[in-house]
């Protein structure tokens, strides 16, 4: 018993030992978090950012201080590395949290379209990283197109419709029902592109909704636009991979992958039909990259 006390007390005393934290240290830690809140900023292109990242990795007390600053702002640190910078995501109570209602207002979507916008984000994530090994591989780069995501969702809608018919479920729209089952009917009936005199894509069409989603992800530093083919082509960033890892356990994400729909891609791995498809009970907005409030 005496030996245990003599071993544990030096550990407790050692923790606060060392150079006291100075206001300059706190400022540097806050500066690093501020860099992390600029998702398009790449450490390789900013020397101060790179230096602070190096200090985070080499100076544990400074790393703890930066983590504490992030926590105080309602941020969750996903990774700190040269490839991703200081990658953070907002907790539900953070002032930095993006909520589905706020996003819908940015996209001029009415209340009935909000879930469709969430479903578009979910589909982009599922297509970008269709297999667990893709999501786990730090070197993997996912690629998506606007038209490919829309085709992917429409195939998922078809699969859900077949499942509902086999189970004898009501095929009328159920606007208050949660999960994918409530959305497939609306998405399937919505025009893919709409029609204008000058052939512009309508914002309320399904490809218009997907285009809004990928534009938002690009502005947020999660995707990079690589071309204009198929409505717009995009590649994933390290930050997006970390974000998708964070939501990959959501029920809605799981169900979309369980459907076994083969997405339309440009050479990236495709989904294989699962051997067994079990029904999943979904919660409204489950697995979406937004907070529900």
PEPETA-V850108 format. One record per backbone hydrogen bond with DSSP energy under -0.5 kcal/mol. NH is the residue of the N-H (numbers start at 1). CO is the residue of the C=O. Records with the same first field share a line. If there is no record, write none. Layout:
# PEPETA-V850108
NH = CO + CO
This chain:
# PEPETA-V850108
5 = 1
6 = 2
7 = 3
8 = 4
9 = 5
10 = 6
11 = 7
12 = 8
13 = 9
14 = 10
15 = 11
17 = 14
26 = 22
27 = 23
28 = 24
29 = 25
30 = 26
31 = 27
32 = 28
33 = 29
34 = 30
35 = 31
36 = 32
37 = 33
38 = 35
39 = 37
41 = 38
45 = 42
46 = 43
50 = 43 + 46
51 = 47
52 = 48
53 = 49
54 = 50
55 = 51
56 = 52
57 = 53
58 = 54
59 = 55
60 = 58
62 = 59
63 = 59
64 = 60
65 = 61
66 = 62
67 = 63
68 = 64
69 = 65
70 = 66
71 = 67
72 = 68
73 = 69 + 70
74 = 71
75 = 70
76 = 89
77 = 75
78 = 76 + 87
79 = 87
81 = 85
85 = 81
87 = 79 + 85
88 = 86
89 = 76
91 = 74
94 = 91
97 = 94
99 = 97
100 = 291
103 = 99
104 = 100
105 = 101
106 = 102
107 = 103
108 = 105
109 = 104
113 = 110
114 = 110 + 111
117 = 113
118 = 114
119 = 115
120 = 116
121 = 117
122 = 118
123 = 119
124 = 120
125 = 121
126 = 122
127 = 123
128 = 124
129 = 125
130 = 127
134 = 131
135 = 131
136 = 132
137 = 133
138 = 136
140 = 137
142 = 140
144 = 234
146 = 232
147 = 230
149 = 145
150 = 146
151 = 147
152 = 148
153 = 149
154 = 150
155 = 151
156 = 152
157 = 153
158 = 154
159 = 155
160 = 156
161 = 157
162 = 158
163 = 159
164 = 160
165 = 161
166 = 162
167 = 163
168 = 165
169 = 164
175 = 173
177 = 174
182 = 179
183 = 179 + 180
184 = 180
185 = 181
187 = 183
188 = 184
189 = 185
190 = 186 + 187
199 = 196
202 = 193
205 = 202
206 = 191
207 = 192
209 = 205
210 = 206
211 = 207
212 = 208
213 = 209
214 = 210
215 = 211
216 = 212
217 = 213
218 = 214
219 = 215
220 = 216
221 = 218
222 = 217
223 = 217
224 = 235
226 = 233
227 = 233
231 = 228
232 = 229
233 = 227
234 = 144
235 = 224
236 = 142
237 = 222
241 = 237
242 = 238
243 = 239
244 = 240
245 = 241
246 = 242
247 = 243
248 = 244
250 = 247
254 = 250
255 = 251
256 = 252
257 = 253
258 = 254
259 = 255
260 = 257
263 = 261
264 = 148
265 = 263
278 = 276
282 = 280
286 = 283
288 = 285
290 = 288
291 = 98
